[in-house]
Amino acid sequence: MLESESVLLQRFASTGDAEAFSEIVRRHAGMVYGMSLRVLSDADLTVK
């Protein structure tokens, strides 16, 4: 069962749980990358 973002954030904030942080990053990395492409309008300026 997938944990909600609020549960993952609580785990990370309270104990520094690296697995919780990794899951948050995994879930949102594509959205952050896509938004950076739209804002910068240049794929060469984004970190891959």
C-alpha positions, 0 to 999 in steps of 0.5 A: 500500500502506498503511503500518502505524501503527508505520511512520508513527509512526517517520517522524513521530518521527524526521523530523517528517514532516507527511504521516505525522502527517496519515495518523495523524490521518485514520485515528483522528480518527473514533474519538477524536471518537466516544470524546469524545462517549461520555465527555462525553455532550454533543455541544456540548462536543466540538470539531467 
